[in-house]
Amino acid sequence: MIWKASSVATTAHGPRRSAAMIAGVALLVAFTQATPLLAQPASVAALAEADRQLSDLIAQAEKSVVAITRQPTRFRNQPAPGVGARVFNEFRDPLAGAQTPLPAGAGVIIDPAGLVVTQYLVIGPGERHTVTTTEGRSFPAEVVAADPRSGLATLAVKQEGLPALPIGRAETLRKGSSVVCIGNPQAIVTDGQPTASYGRVTNLARKAGPMVNLNNTQDDTRGDFRTTLHHFGALIQTDAKLGWNAHGGAVINLDGELVGLATPVSVIAGHEQPAGYAIPFNEAFRRILETLKQGKEVEYGLLGVTFNARPAGARASGPPGIVVQHAYAAGPAGRAGLQGQDLITRIDGKPVPDADRLQLVVGSQPPGAKLEVEFLRGGERQRAQVVLGKFYAAGNKIVTTPAPRWRGLAVDYATAIPSETLATASRQGLIDPEGCVVVSDVQPESVSWKQGVRPGVFLSHVGGSRVSTPEEFWAAIKRLDADDLGKSVSLRFTQSLTPPDN
């Protein structure tokens, strides 16, 4: 399923004009306090106008915020390990056994043709979803795609002409920037009145706690749920009040643009209780959103190194950076020349003082991205161009436009395997250092299956051409003559991660 987005019109006045007016509220208050009494009416009038324009901005934007109700086929009340995980899991099914489920969360209309973005926690695989607008209209919705690593999901309703919010640029926010938060799906359903709050950005790099199971995986028993980009410092923090039921709601700037999506991470112990947190729509997450619109799997970059993470708050002597413990020989960094004991200081010009920052910078890029890595080796500063591999993202994904297959088999980046498996494959020399792809899936009883091809086999050549990425694999397939495709194709397999069938 591919979502064809329609254009979203924005006016040159209204929200833009409101931004300039509303941004001066604090200055007007200070001016009013400092001026003589006779001069105050003009200042009060200006303040009243700013207040009116803020109310108009909220009235216009709240039409795009919807409630999303899930009707599970079965209820799950088996919390995963950890306090944070238990909170999230219990909230997902608040009315187990009840006759009429309450909304699971909020969402935001981002295309007039009926596309809604929400938080991953709001949707449920295989469940029925309903979208309710502030006008009281309800529509059945289908999940287009859901990605646990970003915490985002998209739904589609068959309805044209819905009021949509344009996507803004969260990277333009600074500490102190004004934002408006709109949520409360229960209020949308009951009386069509979402809750709005006004505040300022207080932080742009907050981390979800390590025990917060943001993607609700129940099969992870390790007790560490650092499985999203937000665990490494991607969240917006604001002093605008965001209640528990605001998750999936809109965080907008004073131009009326969507710059974030509210998340309930603030209720987890260890975070400031009055604070609100939001998933930002910066460059990385706009890329993710475009992929989710198309119903495709979101892909994340991989550097291919291991390192010893420093304890929280620890400071080491010497220049800041990450000491490489091991660079996989056939991985992106290893192929670019990085070695154990190298001190990585910058990636693509961005400092990486700790492991979390490194993982956020690399993970925000797609596989195939070329990044310059600066590092110290023996005190000498060096640079290397690294072409990122693909990170294996755990969790339940929803993909309605799956990767293409050829004769029943699907391929992926050679690094797109669980980290433990990748370490074993690298140690045993299973991955061709010159480049290869891995067979990620094979349809039973297909041509490839009958020929003995199984998932976990590495493939290095198609018809004599080396293939190092899925794109190179498909390019090689297309170069083959039609007669060859109808008969047989020479595929060169290397070694397999899985033992052959008995």
C-alpha positions in Angstrom: 0.0 0.0 0.0 1.5 3.4 -1.0 0.0 6.5 0.4 -0.3 9.3 -2.2 -0.1 12.5 -0.3 -2.0 15.6 -1.5 -0.7 19.1 -1.1 -1.5 21.0 2.1 -2.1 24.6 1.5 -0.9 27.2 4.0 -1.8 30.9 4.0 0.8 33.6 4.0 -1.0 35.4 6.8 -2.9 34.1 9.8 -0.5 31.7 11.5 2.6 33.5 10.3 1.2 36.8 11.4 0.1 35.2 14.7 3.6 34.0 15.4 5.0 37.5 15.4 2.2 38.8 17.6 2.2 35.9 20.1 6.0 35.8 20.4 5.9 39.3 21.8 3.6 38.5 24.7 6.4 38.2 27.3 7.9 41.5 26.1 4.5 43.2 26.3 4.0 42.0 29.9 7.4 43.4 30.9 6.8 46.6 29.1 3.4 47.0 30.8 4.9 46.6 34.2 7.6 49.2 33.5 5.5 52.0 31.9 3.4 54.6 33.6 -0.3 53.9 34.2 -1.5 56.3 31.4 0.6 54.4 28.9 -0.8 51.0 29.8 -4.0 50.8 27.8 -2.1 50.6 24.4 0.1 47.8 25.8 -2.9 46.0 27.3 -4.7 46.3 23.9 -1.7 44.8 22.1 -1.5 42.0 24.7 -5.2 41.3 24.2 -4.7 41.1 20.5 -1.8 38.6 21.0 -4.1 36.6 23.3 -6.8 36.6 20.7 -4.5 35.4 18.0 -3.2 32.6 20.2 -6.8 31.5 20.7 -7.4 31.6 17.0 -4.3 29.6 16.3 -5.5 26.9 18.8 -9.0 26.9 17.3 -7.7 26.3 13.9 -5.1 23.7 14.8 -7.3 21.6 17.1 -9.5 20.7 14.1 -6.7 18.5 12.9 -6.3 16.5 16.2 -8.3 13.3 16.4 -9.0 10.5 18.9 -8.0 7.0 17.9 -10.0 4.1 19.4 -8.8 0.5 19.3 -11.0 -2.5 19.5 -8.7 -5.4 20.3 -9.6 -8.9 19.2 -8.1 -9.9 22.5 -6.9 -8.0 25.6 -3.3 -8.3 26.9 -2.7 -7.6 30.5 0.7 -9.3 30.9 3.2 -6.5 31.6 6.8 -7.0 30.4 9.5 -6.7 33.0 10.3 -3.3 34.5 8.3 -0.5 36.1 8.2 1.6 33.0 7.2 -1.3 30.8 4.4 -2.2 33.2 3.0 1.3 33.1 3.0 1.3 29.3 1.6 -2.2 28.9 -1.3 -1.6 31.4 -2.2 1.6 29.7 -2.5 -0.1 26.3 -5.6 -2.0 27.4 -7.3 0.2 30.0 -10.7 -1.4 29.6 -10.0 -5.1 29.5 -13.4 -6.8 29.6 -15.3 -3.5 29.2 -18.2 -3.1 26.8 -17.0 0.1 25.1 -13.3 0.8 24.9 -12.1 4.4 25.5 -9.8 6.0 22.9 -6.2 4.6 23.1 -4.7 8.0 22.2 -4.7 10.9 19.9 -3.5 11.5 16.4 -2.9 14.3 13.9 -4.3 14.7 10.4 -1.3 15.4 8.1 -3.0 15.1 4.7 -6.5 16.2 3.6 -7.0 12.9 1.9 -7.2 11.1 5.3 -3.7 10.3 6.5 -3.2 10.4 10.3 0.1 10.2 12.3 0.1 8.9 15.8 2.4 7.3 18.4 3.2 3.6 18.0 1.7 2.8 21.4 -1.7 3.9 20.2 -2.2 1.3 17.5 -2.5 -2.5 17.8 -1.5 -5.0 15.1 -4.5 -6.9 13.9 -7.0 -4.7 15.7 -9.8 -2.5 14.5 -9.2 1.3 14.7 -11.6 4.2 14.6 -10.7 7.9 14.1 -13.0 10.5 15.6 -12.8 14.2 14.7 -13.6 17.2 16.8 -16.8 17.5 14.7 -18.0 14.2 16.1 -17.5 12.3 12.9 -16.0 8.8 13.2 -14.3 6.8 10.4 -12.8 3.3 10.3 -9.0 3.5 9.9 -6.4 1.1 8.5 -2.9 1.1 9.8 -0.6 2.0 6.9 2.7 1.4 8.8 4.1 1.3 12.3 7.7 1.6 13.4 8.7 0.8 17.0 12.2 2.4 16.8 10.8 5.8 16.0 7.6 5.4 18.0 5.5 6.5 15.0 2.7 5.0 13.1 0.4 6.1 10.3 -3.3 5.4 9.6 -5.5 6.0 6.7 -9.2 6.8 6.6 -11.3 6.9 3.4 -12.4 10.6 3.6 -11.4 13.6 1.6 -11.1 17.2 2.6 -10.0 16.7 6.2 -8.3 19.7 8.0 -4.6 18.9 7.9 -1.6 20.4 9.8 1.5 21.1 7.8 4.7 19.4 9.0 7.2 21.9 10.4 10.9 21.8 11.2 11.6 20.8 14.8 15.4 21.6 14.2 14.5 25.3 14.2 13.2 25.1 17.8 15.5 26.4 20.6 15.3 26.4 24.3 12.7 29.0 25.1 10.7 28.6 21.8 7.0 28.8 22.3 4.8 25.8 21.5 1.2 24.8 21.8 0.2 21.3 22.8 -3.2 19.9 21.9 -4.5 16.5 23.0 -7.0 14.7 25.3 -8.7 12.1 23.0 -11.4 11.3 25.6 -12.6 14.9 25.5 -12.6 14.8 21.7 -14.9 11.8 21.8 -17.2 13.1 24.5 -17.7 16.7 23.6 -15.3 17.5 20.6 -13.1 19.7 22.8 -9.5 18.7 23.0 -7.3 20.2 25.7 -4.8 22.9 24.7 -1.8 24.2 26.7 0.8 26.8 26.0 4.4 26.8 27.0 8.1 26.9 26.1 10.7 24.4 25.0 12.9 23.6 27.9 15.2 20.9 26.4 15.8 19.4 22.9 17.7 16.3 23.7 16.0 14.4 26.5 16.3 10.7 26.9 13.6 8.1 27.6 14.5 6.1 30.7 16.3 2.8 30.1 13.5 0.8 31.6 10.8 2.5 29.5 9.4 -0.1 27.0 8.3 2.5 24.4 7.6 -0.2 21.7 5.7 -2.5 24.0 7.7 -5.6 23.1 6.6 -8.4 25.5 9.1 -10.9 24.3 12.2 -9.0 25.6 13.2 -10.4 28.9 16.5 -8.6 29.3 15.0 -5.9 31.4 16.6 -3.2 29.2 14.3 -1.5 26.7 16.7 1.0 25.1 15.3 0.0 21.7 14.2 3.4 20.3 16.1 6.5 19.1 14.5 8.4 22.0 16.5 6.4 24.6 19.6 8.2 23.2 18.3 11.7 23.5 15.8 12.6 20.7 12.9 13.9 22.7 11.6 17.5 23.0 10.8 18.6 26.6 8.4 21.4 27.2 6.8 23.0 30.3 3.4 23.0 28.5 1.2 20.7 30.5 0.8 17.3 28.8 -1.4 14.8 30.7 -1.2 11.1 30.5 -3.9 10.9 27.8 -2.3 13.5 25.5 0.0 11.0 23.9 -0.2 11.1 20.1 -1.4 14.8 20.3 0.0 17.7 18.4 2.9 20.0 19.5 2.8 23.0 17.1 4.9 26.1 16.7 3.4 29.6 16.5 3.2 29.3 12.7 0.6 26.5 13.1 3.0 23.8 12.0 3.3 20.3 13.5 6.8 20.1 15.1 6.3 17.2 17.5 4.0 14.4 18.7 3.2 14.1 22.4 4.4 11.1 24.3 3.5 10.0 27.9 7.1 9.3 28.9 6.9 12.1 31.5 5.0 9.9 33.9 7.9 7.5 34.3 9.8 7.8 37.5 12.9 9.9 37.3 11.5 12.5 34.9 10.1 15.9 35.9 6.4 15.3 36.6 5.2 18.7 35.3 7.2 18.3 32.0 5.8 17.2 28.7 7.8 15.3 26.1 7.3 15.0 22.4 8.8 13.1 19.4 10.3 15.8 17.2 9.7 16.2 13.5 13.2 17.1 12.5 15.0 15.9 9.4 15.5 12.4 10.6 11.9 11.9 11.7 10.5 13.6 8.6 12.4 10.9 6.6 10.8 8.3 8.8 7.4 9.8 8.3 7.7 9.8 4.5 8.6 6.1 4.7 5.6 5.3 6.9 3.3 7.2 4.5 4.3 4.7 1.8 3.6 1.7 4.1 7.3 0.6 4.0 9.7 -0.6 6.6 11.8 2.2 8.1 15.6 1.5 7.9 18.3 2.8 10.2 22.1 3.1 9.7 24.7 0.9 11.3 28.4 1.7 11.8 29.5 -1.8 12.7 31.6 -1.3 15.9 31.4 -2.3 19.5 32.5 -0.1 22.3 32.6 -0.1 26.1 29.9 2.4 27.2 30.9 4.6 30.1 28.7 4.6 33.2 26.2 7.5 33.4 27.9 10.7 34.5 31.4 9.3 34.2 34.1 11.5 32.7 37.3 10.1 31.2 40.6 11.9 30.9 41.7 12.9 27.4 39.7 14.2 24.5 36.0 13.3 24.4 34.9 10.5 22.2 34.2 6.8 21.9 36.9 4.1 22.1 36.2 1.4 19.6 36.4 -2.1 21.2 36.0 -4.0 17.9 35.2 -3.1 14.3 33.6 -6.0 12.4 36.0 -6.9 9.5 33.1 -7.1 7.0 31.1 -4.2 8.6 31.0 -0.6 7.3 33.5 0.8 9.8 35.9 -2.2 9.3 35.8 -1.9 5.6 36.6 1.8 5.9 39.7 1.0 7.9 38.7 1.6 11.5 40.2 -0.6 14.2 40.0 -1.5 17.8 41.3 1.2 20.2 40.5 4.0 17.7 38.9 7.0 19.5 35.9 8.3 17.4 35.5 12.0 18.1 33.2 13.2 15.3 30.7 11.8 12.8 29.7 13.9 9.8 31.1 16.9 11.7 29.0 16.3 14.8 30.8 15.6 18.1 30.1 12.2 19.7 31.2 12.6 23.3 29.4 9.5 24.4 27.9 6.2 23.1 24.3 7.6 23.2 25.2 10.5 21.0 27.0 8.2 18.5 24.0 5.9 18.3 21.6 8.8 17.8 23.7 10.4 15.0 24.3 7.1 13.2 20.8 5.7 13.8 19.2 8.9 12.4 20.7 8.2 9.0 19.5 5.6 6.5 21.6 2.6 5.4 23.8 3.5 2.4 24.5 7.0 3.8 28.1 8.2 3.5 29.5 9.7 6.7 32.9 11.1 7.5 34.2 9.6 10.7 37.0 11.5 12.5 39.1 9.5 14.9 42.4 9.4 16.8 44.8 6.6 16.4 47.9 6.7 18.5 47.3 10.4 19.0 47.1 11.1 15.3 43.9 12.6 13.9 42.5 10.6 10.9 39.4 10.6 8.8 37.5 7.8 7.0 34.5 7.7 4.7 32.0 5.1 6.0 29.0 3.8 4.0 26.5 2.8 6.6 25.0 -0.7 6.8 21.6 -1.5 8.1 20.7 -1.8 11.8 18.5 -4.7 12.8 15.6 -3.0 14.6 13.7 -5.3 17.0 10.0 -5.0 17.7 6.8 -5.6 15.9 6.6 -3.6 12.7 3.6 -3.1 10.5 4.4 -2.9 6.8 1.7 -2.8 4.1 4.2 -2.3 1.2 6.7 -5.2 1.8 10.1 -5.4 0.1 9.9 -7.0 -3.4 10.7 -10.6 -4.0 12.4 -12.5 -6.8 11.5 -16.1 -7.4 10.2 -16.2 -3.8 13.3 -14.8 -2.0 13.8 -11.4 -0.4 17.2 -9.9 0.3 18.5 -7.3 2.7 21.7 -5.7 3.8 24.2 -8.2 5.2 24.2 -6.4 8.5 20.4 -6.5 8.9 20.6 -9.4 11.4 20.4 -9.4 15.2 23.5 -8.0 16.9 24.5 -11.3 18.5 24.2 -13.1 15.2 26.1 -10.3 13.4 29.0 -10.7 15.9 29.0 -14.5 15.4 28.9 -14.2 11.6 31.7 -11.7 11.6 33.9 -13.8 14.0 33.4 -16.9 11.9 34.0 -15.1 8.6 30.6 -15.8 7.2 30.1 -12.3 5.6 32.1 -11.7 2.5 34.3 -8.6 3.2 34.1 -7.7 -0.5 30.3 -7.3 -0.2 27.2 -9.4 -0.1 23.5 -9.4 0.9 21.6 -11.7 3.1 18.5 -13.7 2.1 16.0 -12.3 4.7 13.0 -14.5 3.7 12.0 -17.2 1.3 8.4 -18.1 0.5 7.8 -21.9 1.1 7.3 -23.9 -2.1 8.6 -21.1 -4.3 11.2 -21.6 -7.0 14.0 -20.5 -4.6 12.7 -22.7 -1.8 12.6 -25.8 -4.0 16.2 -25.1 -5.0 17.3 -25.2 -1.4 17.6 -21.4 -0.7 16.8 -20.6 3.0 16.8 -17.4 5.1 20.2 -16.6 6.5 22.2 -17.4 3.3 24.6 -14.8 2.1 24.6 -14.0 -1.6 27.5 -12.2 -3.2 27.0 -12.4 -7.0 24.1 -12.4 -9.5 25.1 -13.5 -13.0 28.7 -12.6 -12.4 28.0 -9.2 -10.8 28.9 -8.6 -7.2 26.0 -7.3 -5.1 26.6 -5.5 -1.8 23.2 -3.9 -1.2 19.6 -4.8 -2.0 19.6 -2.0 -4.7 22.6 -3.7 -6.4 20.9 -7.0 -6.3 17.8 -5.7 -8.1 20.0 -3.7 -10.6 21.8 -6.9 -11.4 18.5 -8.8 -11.8 17.2 -6.2 -14.2 20.4 -6.3 -16.3 19.9 -10.0 -17.1 18.3 -10.9 -20.4 14.7 -11.9 -20.4 15.7 -15.3 -21.8 18.0 -15.8 -18.8 15.3 -14.9 -16.4 13.0 -17.4 -18.0 15.6 -20.2 -17.6 18.2 -20.1 -15.0 20.3 -17.4 -13.3 23.7 -17.9 -11.8 23.6 -16.9 -8.1 26.7 -17.3 -6.0 26.0 -18.0 -2.3 28.7 -17.9 0.3 28.0 -19.3 3.7 24.8 -19.7 5.8 23.8 -18.5 9.2 21.5 -21.5 9.5 22.3 -25.2 9.2 20.9 -27.0 6.1 17.6 -28.8 6.3 17.8 -32.4 7.5 
